[in-house]
Amino acid sequence: MASILVVEDSAVVRLCLEECLLKAGYVVHCEGDGESAIGSLKVAKFDLILLDLLMPKGNGESVVRWLLEQNRSEKVVVFSAYMQSLPKELHGRVSGWIDKYETMDVILERVAGYLGNFDGSTPLVAGVQG
């Protein structure tokens, strides 16, 4: 099954996502900030990264920049209510965006869509281009 790195600073949101993704059959690893996420990425690869943008200790932008610098291929899906927080020059590295205020059913459907289509042709939402 696909592996997902959830990077979210809200413990409540992170736990809810982890529980739902595990029930859906995914292998899930969670981190609470960008620095910890980069630490996990240094030792493991993931099929998908669900990435909050606004976090302490290394925001989502720093994680995306690190992935670019390391020439990593993981799919990144921004999981935030604030897509505009990501500079436009980084939009090309992001596969898509999921509003964190969506219902869990919608979030799981979108995650499945991003994971089920590794050729990059998954339709993107919220104007993000990949």
C-alpha positions as a Python dict, from the first residue, in 0.01 Angstrom:
ca = {
    (1, 'M'): (0, 0, 0),
    (2, 'A'): (107, 356, -58),
    (3, 'S'): (301, 545, 206),
    (4, 'I'): (200, 896, 308),
    (5, 'L'): (388, 1156, 508),
    (6, 'V'): (147, 1390, 686),
    (7, 'V'): (306, 1721, 788),
    (8, 'E'): (63, 1919, 1003),
    (9, 'D'): (126, 2124, 1317),
    (10, 'S'): (-222, 2083, 1465),
    (11, 'A'): (-212, 1765, 1672),
    (12, 'V'): (-590, 1721, 1645),
    (13, 'V'): (-592, 1750, 1265),
    (14, 'R'): (-280, 1531, 1236),
    (15, 'L'): (-432, 1256, 1452),
    (16, 'C'): (-762, 1263, 1264),
    (17, 'L'): (-583, 1241, 928),
    (18, 'E'): (-359, 962, 1050),
    (19, 'E'): (-652, 758, 1181),
    (20, 'C'): (-858, 797, 864),
    (21, 'L'): (-565, 725, 632),
    (22, 'L'): (-469, 415, 833),
    (23, 'K'): (-830, 290, 817),
    (24, 'A'): (-820, 344, 441),
    (25, 'G'): (-520, 109, 427),
    (26, 'Y'): (-231, 352, 381),
    (27, 'V'): (103, 339, 557),
    (28, 'V'): (118, 672, 743),
    (29, 'H'): (399, 866, 905),
    (30, 'C'): (328, 1202, 1073),
    (31, 'E'): (537, 1503, 1161),
    (32, 'G'): (437, 1827, 1331),
    (33, 'D'): (666, 2074, 1155),
    (34, 'G'): (885, 2125, 851),
    (35, 'E'): (1216, 2049, 1022),
    (36, 'S'): (1092, 1712, 1144),
    (37, 'A'): (946, 1637, 800),
    (38, 'I'): (1284, 1699, 636),
    (39, 'G'): (1442, 1471, 897),
    (40, 'S'): (1200, 1194, 802),
    (41, 'L'): (1257, 1255, 432),
    (42, 'K'): (1632, 1214, 482),
    (43, 'V'): (1579, 852, 588),
    (44, 'A'): (1268, 744, 397),
    (45, 'K'): (1076, 794, 74),
    (46, 'F'): (702, 838, 55),
    (47, 'D'): (451, 807, -227),
    (48, 'L'): (272, 1124, -118),
    (49, 'I'): (336, 1413, 118),
    (50, 'L'): (32, 1594, 262),
    (51, 'L'): (190, 1925, 358),
    (52, 'D'): (54, 2209, 567),
    (53, 'L'): (212, 2542, 476),
    (54, 'L'): (191, 2752, 791),
    (55, 'M'): (386, 2577, 1069),
    (56, 'P'): (652, 2659, 1324),
    (57, 'K'): (1006, 2522, 1288),
    (58, 'G'): (1021, 2506, 912),
    (59, 'N'): (710, 2584, 713),
    (60, 'G'): (576, 2400, 411),
    (61, 'E'): (769, 2625, 174),
    (62, 'S'): (1098, 2513, 330),
    (63, 'V'): (1001, 2148, 277),
    (64, 'V'): (916, 2208, -91),
    (65, 'R'): (1244, 2396, -142),
    (66, 'W'): (1437, 2110, 22),
    (67, 'L'): (1267, 1855, -205),
    (68, 'L'): (1368, 2064, -507),
    (69, 'E'): (1728, 2099, -388),
    (70, 'Q'): (1751, 1723, -330),
    (71, 'N'): (1585, 1644, -664),
    (72, 'R'): (1328, 1427, -485),
    (73, 'S'): (1031, 1284, -671),
    (74, 'E'): (764, 1248, -401),
    (75, 'K'): (425, 1390, -489),
    (76, 'V'): (345, 1690, -272),
    (77, 'V'): (-13, 1789, -204),
    (78, 'V'): (-58, 2108, -8),
    (79, 'F'): (-300, 2049, 278),
    (80, 'S'): (-395, 2399, 381),
    (81, 'A'): (-661, 2665, 371),
    (82, 'Y'): (-395, 2909, 246),
    (83, 'M'): (-255, 2802, -92),
    (84, 'Q'): (-154, 3162, -157),
    (85, 'S'): (110, 3115, 115),
    (86, 'L'): (321, 2913, -130),
    (87, 'P'): (526, 3133, -365),
    (88, 'K'): (422, 3097, -729),
    (89, 'E'): (768, 2978, -833),
    (90, 'L'): (712, 2664, -624),
    (91, 'H'): (369, 2579, -765),
    (92, 'G'): (528, 2363, -1035),
    (93, 'R'): (668, 2129, -768),
    (94, 'V'): (328, 2075, -608),
    (95, 'S'): (90, 1814, -747),
    (96, 'G'): (-218, 1974, -602),
    (97, 'W'): (-401, 2125, -311),
    (98, 'I'): (-659, 1997, -63),
    (99, 'D'): (-843, 2243, 155),
    (100, 'K'): (-798, 2122, 513),
    (101, 'Y'): (-1159, 2217, 587),
    (102, 'E'): (-1298, 1959, 344),
    (103, 'T'): (-1482, 1660, 484),
    (104, 'M'): (-1273, 1352, 550),
    (105, 'D'): (-1454, 1167, 268),
    (106, 'V'): (-1347, 1435, 19),
    (107, 'I'): (-991, 1436, 155),
    (108, 'L'): (-965, 1056, 120),
    (109, 'E'): (-1109, 1072, -232),
    (110, 'R'): (-853, 1333, -336),
    (111, 'V'): (-565, 1143, -176),
    (112, 'A'): (-670, 830, -363),
    (113, 'G'): (-684, 1030, -684),
    (114, 'Y'): (-334, 1168, -643),
    (115, 'L'): (-193, 828, -553),
    (116, 'G'): (-376, 643, -827),
    (117, 'N'): (-225, 846, -1103),
    (118, 'F'): (154, 850, -1095),
    (119, 'D'): (185, 986, -1450),
    (120, 'G'): (116, 1340, -1329),
    (121, 'S'): (-210, 1387, -1518),
    (122, 'T'): (-429, 1412, -1208),
    (123, 'P'): (-650, 1719, -1243),
    (124, 'L'): (-535, 1988, -1007),
    (125, 'V'): (-757, 2208, -798),
    (126, 'A'): (-744, 2568, -683),
    (127, 'G'): (-540, 2682, -981),
    (128, 'V'): (-221, 2498, -888),
    (129, 'Q'): (-35, 2380, -1191),
    (130, 'G'): (201, 2086, -1189),
}
